[in-house]
Structure formats: C-alpha cells, structure tokens
Amino acid sequence: MKIYMSGKLVDEKDAKVSVFDHGLLYGDGVFEGIRTYNGKVFMLEAHIDRLFRSAKAIDLKIPMSRKEICKAVVETCKANRTYNGYVRLVVTRGVGTLGLNPYNCKKPQVIIIAASIQLYPEKLYKEGMAIITVGTVRNHTEAINPGIKSLNYLNNILAKIEAINGGVMEAIMLNTHGYVCEATGDNIFAVRGNMLMTPPSSAGILEGITRNIVMELASKNGMQVVETNMSRYDLYTADEVFLTGTAAEIVPVVEIDKRTIGKGKPGPVTLRLSEDFHVFARSNGTNIF
Ligand code: PMP
C-alpha cells in the first residue's frame, strides 16, 4: 500500500510518524473519513470543507490548499486502486516539543491512507442492530465542540467501551442537557409516521455528510424532516431508528436499552433511504481514474 505523507507517496513500511508529533502526544490534529464508490471519491469537497473548518477551529494551518488536498486524495486512491474503499485523511499538528504549546510545531503533517473499512458485520445491516444509551456524556460544545473532527476521540472511545462491555456494538451518547446527541461515530435518526427527526447541530453533534444527504433524500421522498432536540422517549417510541456515517453508511437500529424499536426489524423508511443513498453514492463523485 502507498501512503501519502510529507507531500509524496511512500511505501506503507516507510510511512512513519515522529514520537514528537503532537497528533500522537496530545491528539492535536484533525481528520476526515471519506468513501470511494465506483471509482469516484464521494462528497470530496464537502469533506475537505469540513476538514478546513475543523482545522480553523483549532487554529491549525493546513500547509496545502483545498485544491492540492483534493488532488492528493485522488492520486493516493489511484496509486492504491481504491475503487470501492475508504480514505483516511489526517492532518496532525506536527513535530514539536514535550509541552502543549502548539505554536512550537512548525510543520503540520498531512497523511492520506486509501484502504477499506467494515465497521459492522453485514448481518446487522439486514437484521438491524441493538444499541444502548451510555453514561459518558458527549463533549460540551464549549469544551471540545463535537463539530470539530479532531484526532482526540477519547470521548467517543469511552462511550464505545461502555457499549461493548454492555454487550452491544454501538452507543448513543446524550449531551449535557440529557438530549440525544449521536452515536460514537455516527449520527442518529428516528422515524415517526411521515416525520424524520434528528438532533440539530446545536445539540453538539458532528454534522455528518451522510446525515445531510439522508435529510435531502427524505425530503425528496415527501417526508417532513425535522432537526429537533430529542429525548430517549423519542427513540423508544419511534417507528424506526437508524444511524448514518461515512464508514457505517445507513445502519438500522431495532433495539435500544433492551427495548424493541418499531417492529424489531429494519423498517421501510430505513430500507428505502438506504437504497436511495447507495444509488446516489454510486453515481456521484470525483473521478479517480
Ligand atoms: N458523528 C461522529 C462522532 C463521527 O465521527 C462521524 C463520522 N464517522 C459522524 C457523526 C458521521 O459523519 P459523516 O456522515 O460525515 O461520516
């Protein structure tokens, strides 16, 4: 595998990061996870825009232009023949001293890995997933805003540990007000009748690119799409619940906190949106080849 690093493609065995990189020492950096479908990079510009917003929010100057990064992503995919795959784009603060001061790090490091990902077993997409709400509260928006896709994922990892130790694969995190926020790496939706509900950005979520597409597709299908604060009540009483994310795509949820959601199997709205999403994803994107 060829990895993009320090401005060029290098062999995987040579793709090494310094122990003094603040990305490693402090989780100081930002990243994106991007999919390729059918030989095209899906929603590349939206991901690059979010990367630059995340970087701006932590006062990290990415040493490349948007255009240069797009080109580097495409080149890395081409070199690895990433026809249907997953790209991890990482910008670390770079090498610094053993102290927090980020301004001692003079050269942020841009890394691109073009590979593949399978977050959950295929079976869960057909039968639906059981999840739980956990005690780990999502980061407060004025502490580490969840809108920043930073390399510091400990908040999410702590919730993931609770989920796995609780016997399920995914967790729902609530915010400091007790409202539903998001899963550890996915956004959450609930269906009630013709209404599709999802927490607003102000609830302290990462505004998912998959989320935004699903909202558009649902509107096109004549659904009423509402961004609203949701409590666990709204999940427990929903007809359907599903998760969305670049890596996860669309995952039906059929059980929350041991309660059956809807009919206990993937519902018609989830299945239709998943189908529409894949049709859209296969036909849109930036050509690699
Ligand atoms: N929330 C969190 C915390 C995430 O890490 C992600 C991305 N994995 C998402 C939501 C979904 O965002 P996207 O659809 O842009 O991948």
Residues whose N, C-alpha, C, O or C-beta is under 5 A from the ligand:
A	BS01	PMP	G33 E182 A183 T184 G185 D186 N187 L206 E207 G208 I209 T210 R211 T244 G245 T246 A247
